[in-house]
Amino acid sequence: MEILYLKEVDSTHLFLEEKLKNEELVPPIAVIAKRQTGGIGSRGNKWESLEGNLFLSFCLENNSLPKDLPKVSRSVYFAYLMKEVLEKEGSKIWIKWPNDFYLEDKKIGGVITKVFRNYTLCSMGINLEKAPKNFGKLDISIDKILLVKKFFINVQLSHSWKEIFRKFKVEFEKSKKFFFNDGNFKVSMQNAVLNPDGSITINDKRMYNLR
């Protein structure tokens, strides 16, 4: 995996997406920025980017991913792989459905994915050192470059979706005390059922995470 290190960028996600579309870069490729000026989050929200935190985007060819990995579950999949790395380092981080990193009841980061052409573009933001108001930061100290390298080693192990889903299904119970934003409405996840493809069913309505 080739990794580009940038001092400053508006968004690692937008930077990499543009370079891929213009065929200036080809997967597998990753970008890390020391500072972001216009980070993006889920549903087009802005992600406040404080220096010292992790701003990572990477792109892989779809045929390099596990054959059983649904498109709608790639955010969960990559989030869980990162969670495994941090957990081995001593963190108590967990994944809140569909794509957020949490410590106890505070969000410390998130994941977004986009599938286009024959590629999957994934971006992660994690508060390693600093957190905006009402957010949390990682409970351990770890060098971001070392973290990224360990993460990609885990990615290269090509864990099946079946394996990751089995683990995430246990952790999913923690998400049930939260609400899910369904358009302009907040829906309780108390009675949510996690489906094998990573979607959830609430009140007979199926909800997906394809970003």
N, C-alpha and C positions, 0 to 999 in steps of 0.2 A: 504494500500500500504506500503510494507516494503521498507525503504530507507537505502542504504548503503552509508556511508560517507568515502571517501578515501582522504588521504593526497596528494598522487601523483599517477598518472597512465599515461600510454602512450596515451590511448584513452578510454574514458568511453564506447564508442560504441563497440570497439573491445574487451574490457574487458568483457562486459556483453554478447556479442555474444558468446565468447568462453565458458563462464560459463554456458550459456544456452545449448549449443551444447554438453557439457560434463555432463549435467544434475546436475551440482553443485548448480545451482539456478533455481527456477521455478517462472513463473509469477503468480500474479502481483509483479513486483520487479523494483526498481529504483536505480540508482547509481549517486552520485554527487561527483565530485573531486575538491579539492582545487586548484590543479595544473595539467595540461596536458602537456606531452612532445611531443605528436605526434597526435594531434587532426586531424580529417578528415572532409572534407566538401563534397559538391555536386560534382558528376562526378569524385570522387577520389582525389579532390584537398585537399591540406593541409590547415587546419584552424589554424591560429596563435593563440595560447592559452596564454593569459596574465593573471597572477595571479590576483584574485579579480573578475574575470568574471564568468559567469555561464557555467558550463560544466555538462550537464545532459543527461542521457540515461535511458530509461525505457522500460519495456516489458509488454504487455497485451495479454491475450488470445483473439483470433479473435471473439469468441462467446460472449465476454463481450462488444464488440463494437456495435454501432448502426447498425441495420440490413440493412439500406439503404446506408451505407458508402462504396463507391467504393475503391478498393485497390489503384487505381492510385491517389486518393485524400486524402490519410491519412496525407501527409505532410502539405497540406493546412489546413486540419481539425484541427490538433493539434497546428499548428502555430496560427490559429485564436483563439483557446481556450486560449492560452497564451496571445495573443494580448488583449483579453477581460479583463483578469486579470490586465494587465499593464495599460490599458486604464482607468479602474476604479480607479487606483492609481494616475491618472493624466498625464500619458504619452500620447504623440501624435504619438506613434508607428503605423505603418501600414504594411500590408503584400503585398509584391511584388510577383506576380506569377513567379515560382510555389512554392517557399519554403523559401523566404528570409524575414527577419525583416528589415524594413527601418525606418529612420527618415528623412523626407524631401527627399533628393536625395542621402543619404549615407546609405550603408548597415551597420547594427549593429549586425547581427546574421543570423542564418539560421537553417533549420530543414532537417533531412534526415530520411527516414523510410525504413525498410526492412521487408518483409513478408516471413516467413519460418515456416515449420511445421504448427502448428496451432496458431502461435504467430505473433504479430506485434512488431518489435523493432523500437523505435523512439529515436532519439538523437537531442538535441538542444544546440546551443551555442549562447550566447548573451553577448555583451560587456556591462557589467554593470558599470564598473569603468574605464577601460582603452581601448584604441583603437589603432590598428596598423595604419600606414600611409595610408591615403586615405579611411579609414573607420570611422564610427561614434560610439558614445556610448550612452547609455540610457540617456534620458533627465530628469529622476527622480532618487532619491536615495531610494533603497529598499533592505532590508535584503534578501539574496538569499534563505535562508532556509524558511523564511516566504513566499516568492514568490512561491517556489516549492510546499509548502503545499496548498496555495490558488489555484495553477494551478490544482493539483490533485483533489481538491474539485470540481472544474469546470468540470474536466474529468468525475468524478463520477456522474454528473448530466445527462450524456448520451444524450447530445443534438443530435438531428437528423441531418443527412447530409443536408437534405432539409432546415432546419433552418439556418445552418451555410452557406450554399451556397447562400441563399437569401441575407444574410448580405455581404458576400464576393463579390457577383456580383456587388454591388454598389462600393466597394473599388477597384475592378479590374480596373476601369477606370484609376486609377493612374498609373497602369503598362504600359499603352499604349504609354507612352513617352519614354519607354526604348526599348532595344533590347534583343532578346532571342538567346542564343547560340545553334545553331542546327548543331552539329558536328563541322566542321571547319569554319562554316559560322555564321555571325551575321544577324539575321532577325528582321526587325522592327515590333513592336507589335501594331503599330498605328491602323491597321485594324483587329486586332485579335478579334475573337468571343469566349467568354467563354461558353463551353458546360456544360450541366447539370451534367456530371460525373467529372467535374473539369479539363478536358482537354481543349485545345484551338485549334481553326482552323484558319490558316493563309494561304491565297492563295490556298484554297481548300486542304491544308494538315493538318491533325490532329496530334497534338503533345501532348504527355502525360508526366506525372511526376511520374515515378515508381522507387523509389530508395530504 
